[in-house]
């Protein structure tokens, strides 16, 4: 748990980078052998790319580092529960473990709305730990949307 909190703080730092760029504050790190080998934060608006989610960027960086599409000994840390697209990419990368902070009751695909990463019909399942630094992870997202709504009124 202590190690999970350490790496989740790194994911939260990436989320803050996203927020600084006026992106939804989602941040992610991929850890292998006790070191970060992939980092990402949402860049959907900056790149005008609907696939530029934090998880996708971090998976790409980690795969590049390992020179392999298989991240079998890696753990992903992300501040919010991944969406279906990202959950699918996590499974395809053969990630060993996923740790997320806040559940996403609207689009979460790792236990909230659906559970792609632990689906027994797929050829790989990912071990999931949820609720790590949940309050901080929830706050960064909810505060971002509160600010957005107050600017719109």
KAHU-V397333 format. One record per backbone hydrogen bond with DSSP energy under -0.5 kcal/mol. NH is the residue of the N-H (numbers start at 0). CO is the residue of the C=O. E is the energy in kcal/mol with one decimal. If there is no record, write none. Layout:
NH,CO,E ; NH,CO,E
This chain:
4,0,-2.2 ; 5,1,-1.9 ; 6,2,-2.3 ; 7,3,-2.3 ; 8,4,-2.0 ; 9,5,-1.0 ; 10,6,-1.9 ; 11,7,-2.6 ; 12,8,-1.8 ; 13,9,-1.7 ; 14,10,-2.1 ; 15,11,-2.1 ; 16,12,-1.4 ; 17,13,-1.9 ; 18,14,-2.4 ; 19,15,-2.3 ; 20,16,-1.1 ; 20,17,-0.7 ; 21,18,-2.1 ; 22,17,-2.4 ; 25,23,-2.2 ; 27,39,-2.6 ; 28,76,-2.2 ; 29,37,-2.7 ; 30,74,-3.1 ; 31,34,-2.7 ; 32,72,-0.5 ; 34,31,-0.8 ; 36,29,-2.8 ; 37,29,-1.2 ; 39,27,-2.1 ; 41,25,-1.9 ; 42,51,-2.7 ; 46,42,-2.5 ; 47,43,-1.0 ; 48,43,-1.4 ; 51,48,-1.9 ; 52,50,-2.0 ; 56,52,-2.2 ; 57,53,-2.5 ; 58,54,-2.6 ; 59,55,-2.2 ; 60,56,-2.1 ; 61,57,-2.5 ; 62,58,-2.8 ; 63,59,-2.1 ; 64,60,-2.3 ; 65,61,-2.6 ; 66,62,-1.2 ; 67,62,-1.8 ; 70,68,-0.6 ; 70,92,-4.1 ; 73,70,-1.8 ; 74,30,-2.2 ; 75,96,-2.4 ; 76,28,-2.9 ; 77,98,-2.2 ; 78,26,-1.5 ; 80,101,-2.6 ; 86,82,-2.9 ; 87,83,-2.4 ; 88,84,-1.9 ; 89,85,-2.4 ; 90,86,-2.1 ; 91,87,-2.7 ; 92,88,-1.9 ; 93,90,-1.6 ; 94,89,-1.8 ; 95,70,-0.9 ; 95,73,-1.3 ; 96,73,-1.5 ; 97,126,-2.9 ; 98,75,-3.1 ; 99,128,-2.2 ; 100,77,-1.3 ; 101,78,-2.4 ; 104,102,-0.6 ; 107,103,-2.6 ; 108,81,-3.0 ; 110,113,-3.1 ; 112,107,-1.9 ; 113,107,-1.5 ; 115,108,-2.3 ; 116,108,-0.9 ; 118,115,-1.3 ; 121,118,-1.5 ; 125,116,-3.0 ; 126,95,-2.0 ; 128,97,-2.5 ; 130,99,-0.9 ; 131,99,-1.4 ; 133,130,-1.4 ; 136,132,-2.5 ; 137,133,-2.7 ; 138,134,-2.6 ; 139,135,-2.0 ; 140,136,-1.0 ; 141,137,-2.7 ; 142,138,-3.0 ; 143,139,-1.3 ; 144,140,-2.0 ; 145,141,-2.1 ; 146,142,-2.3 ; 147,143,-2.2 ; 148,144,-2.5 ; 149,145,-2.3 ; 150,146,-1.7 ; 151,147,-1.4 ; 152,148,-0.8
